[in-house]
Amino acid sequence: MVSPRKRHETIVLLLQGALVVSTFIGTSMAASVILRDSDPDQNELGENSDLRIDLSHLGPELYGEPDESVGKLVDAFDPSAAGGNVEELGTYLEGDMLIDRPAGRNGLASTATRWPNGVVPFVIGGNFDAKGMQLIEEAINEYHAKTCIRFVPRMAETDYVSFESSSSGCWSSVGRIGGKQAVNLQIPGCTTLVGTIIHEMMHALGFLHEQNREDRDSWVTIRTQNIKPGTANNFDKAKHGTTNSFGVEYDYGSIMHYSANAFSSNGQPTIVAKKSFSGTMGQREAFSENDLAKIKAMYGCN
């Protein structure tokens, strides 16, 4: 394995048919990338670990193609007026989860996997502006500073994440699905808050939305009368035994939680907390402590 300290710091971008070299990831960030110990005895993702992530309960709605009609909704989104989060505008499963597969393709996978040793090779495939590049770097730095996950510039790895900027909204695949997989961040709508990027990156690591947990009914009430017609499936609970919360308590403040008015038809809440809490449901500012606990549990961080 090539140490990321020895990886070339430039990332080759394919933008508008031209080969461009970007050095937006500076020396300080590249130097901070340290791979986890490759000895299976030193981390919990050794050869005998089960890296699989069950996707079967999500159904065929997880698979499809990017939709530019979502991009139009994102372009028109005004968070100060509408409330909620931009990634909740999508027509994809639960708003922002999509495994990009051409229509009619057979053999859709029912499982994804975790990223071995928590290392995620990536490229920048989109035509991001300076602010978008800055926020992607900030999001990566947050993972490096607070977790054992390491996003490293791709060299020749087969499986990798490509940060894209197509006009199809904010969305990501779930877990490591094999080959190139997108984290799409339409500009500027999806590159306004670093938390939006962190959220989509957590999907790429294999995490699902908090309010769809199997135990959510003990924590929230879903007000179905306020849900926009045709979107109620976005509030489906996980089936028993299909997901793992790693013993971490339900978290209203998770960066993976919907906002209270997600998919609302009338501006009234669709999700109401059953217990008192401080903070904002659906915040997109930073990891919560429980988010970090789940990442550490899933990826065996020390």
N, C-alpha and C positions, 0 to 999 in steps of 0.2 A: 504494500500500500504506500502510495506517495504521500508524504506528510504535506498538509496544507501550507506549512511554513515554506515549502519548496515549490509550491504551485505558483505559476506565473500569476501576477496580480491583475492582469488585464483579462477582460471577458469579451469574447468575440460575439458581436451582435449582428444579426441579419435584419436590417431595417430598410424597408422599401426597396428591396432588391440589391442594396449596396452593402458591402462588407465594411463594418465600422468597428473600431476598437475603442472600448470605453474603459476608463480607469476610475470610474466613480467609486469603486471600493478601494479606499485608501490603505496605506501601509498599516495604520493603527488597527483597523478592523481585521485585515488579513493576518496580522501578527497575533491576534487574539484567538484565532481558530486553532483549537487543540483537539485532536481526535481522542475519543475515549479509548481506554486500554483494550487491545484486541484479544487479550487473554480471556477465554470464557469464564474463568474463575473470578475475574475482576469486574465483570459486569453481567447483568441478568439477561442479556441478549446473546448468550453463547449459542453453540450449535444445538443444544438440547432444548432451547426455549421455543415456545409456540409463538411465532411471529404473526399468525393469522388474525385478521380482523373480519368478522362476519358481516357481510353486506346484504345477505339474502332477505332480511326482514324489511329492507328499504324498497324492494320491489323494482319493477322495470322503469318506474318514473325517474330513477337515478341516472338512467342512460339516455342520451339524446345528443342534440347539437346546439351550439350557441345560438341565441336568438336576439337579433338586432332590435326587435320590438322592446326588449328589456332595456336596451341601451337608450331608447328614447325616453323611457320612464326615468332612468337615472339622470339623463340630461336635464329633465324638468324638475328633479327633486329639490325641494327647499327644506332642509331639516329644521330651520327656525319656524317655518309655518306648519310643516306636516308632522314633525316629531318622528320618533322611530329611527331606524337605521337604514341606510341606503341598500344594503344587501338583502333586506326584506322585501324589496320591490320585485324580485325575480319571479319568473314563472317556472323556475327549476324546482326540484324537490326541496321543500322547506326553504325556498327562496334562493339558495346559493350553492346547492350541492349538485354537481353534474359530472358524470364521466362521459367525456366527449367521444361518442361513437356514431359513425355514419348510420343513417336510417337503414334498417334491414340487415345489419351485420349480425351474424349468428355467434353463439358461444360467449355470451356475456358472463363475466366472472361473478361468482357469488361471494368471493372473498378478496380482500386486499391484504397487504402485510404492513407491518411496521418497517421503518427504515433501519437496517442493521447497524448496530452501534450508535444509533441516533444521528447518523451522518447523512445529510441530504444534499447531493450535488445539484447545482442550479445554474441556469443561464438567464440572461435578460433578453427576452424575445420581442418585447414590445417597444414602441416608440414613446418612451416616457419623457416628460419634461423634467426640469431640474428638481422641482418639488417632489414629483413622484419618485425619482431616483433617491432623493434624500430620505423620504419616508420608508422606502423599502430597506435602505441601509439601517435606519433607526430600528425598524422591526427586527431585522436580523441581529442587530446589536443587543436588543432586549432578550432574544433567545439565548445568545451567547453569554450574557451577563447573569441570567437568572436560571438557566437550565443547562442540561448536558447536551442538548441538541446543537448540532453544528451544521450550518449551511455553508457549503464550500463550493467555489467555482468549479464547474464541471470540466473534466479533462476528456476522458473517453468512456465514462460510465454509460451503460445502457439505460439505466433507470435514473430519471432526473426530473426536477421541476423546472418549468419554464414560466417566468413571470411575463404575462401577456397584457396587452392593453386594448383588445378589440372592443368595438362598440356593442357589447353584449352583456354589460353589467358586471357585477362582482360575483365570482363563483370559483369553486375549486373542486377537484376530485377528492375522494375520501381515502386516506391511506396511500400506500405505495402500490400502484396498480400495474406497473410494468411499462417500460419504455418512457417516452416523453409524456408528461402530464402537466396540464396548465393550472396556474393560479392566475385567473384573469382579473385585472384591476383597471376598469375603464377610467380614463382620465377626463375631467378632474374628479368626477363624483366618487370614485372608489379610492382616491388618493388624497382625500382631505384630512382623514384621521388615521394616525398610525394604528389605532386599535382595529380598524377595519382590515388592515393588512395582516395584523397578528391573528385575527379571527380566521381569515381564509387560510393562513399558514397552518393553524391548528387543525383545520379540516384535512389538509394535505398530510399531516402527521397521523391522522386516523381518528380524530375526535369529532363527535356529533354534537348537536345542539342540546343544551342543558334542559330545556323545558320538555324535551321528548323522552326524558329518562323514564324507565319503568316505574319508578317510585314517585313521579311528579305529582300525582293526585293528593299526596300527603302534604304537599307544599304550595300548590297553586290551584286555582279554579279556572278552567277554560270557559269563557263566556261565549258559547257557540252562537248565541243570537246576534253577536256583534261581528262575527267573522264574515268576510267578503265571500259571496257565493263562488263556489268552485275552488276554494282554497282551504277547506276544512281539513283535507288530508295532511296539510303541513303541521297539524297539531296532533297527529297520531302518536300514541305512546309506543315505545319499543316493546316488543314482545318479551315475555319472561325468558331469561337465559340467553338472549341474543346480544346483550351489551354488558359492559363491565364498568362500574363506577369506581372501582379500586378502593372501596371502603371510604370514599370521600363524600361528605355530606352534601346534599343539594345546596346550590349556591345561587341566590338571586343576583349576586354581583358578578357572576362569571362573565367573562368576555365572550362566552359561547351562548349566552342567554338571549332570547328575543327581547325586544322592548315590549312594554305593557300594551301598546296599541298595534302590535304587529298584525298585518292583514286585516285591519279593522275596516268595516264597511261604512261606519258612521262616526268615526272619531272617538268612540268609546272604547274602554279597555277590552282586550280579548284575553288578557292574562292578569289575574288578580292574586296577590300573595295571600296565603292563609296565616302567615306568621309575620310578626313585626321584624323589620330590618332597616338598617341605615344604608344610604347609598341610592344608586339608580339602577333599576332593572333594565338590562340591555345596554349597560355602559360600554363604550368603545375607547376607553382611555388607556387601560393597562391590564396586564394579567391580574387576576385576583389571587389571593393566597391558595385558594382551592384549585384554581387552574394550574398553578405551579405544582401543587401536590399531585395532581393527576398525571401531569407530564412526567414527573419524577417516578411515579409508580409504574406507568406504562413502559417507560424507557429505562428503568432501573438506574436512575441517577443516584450517585452516592450523596 
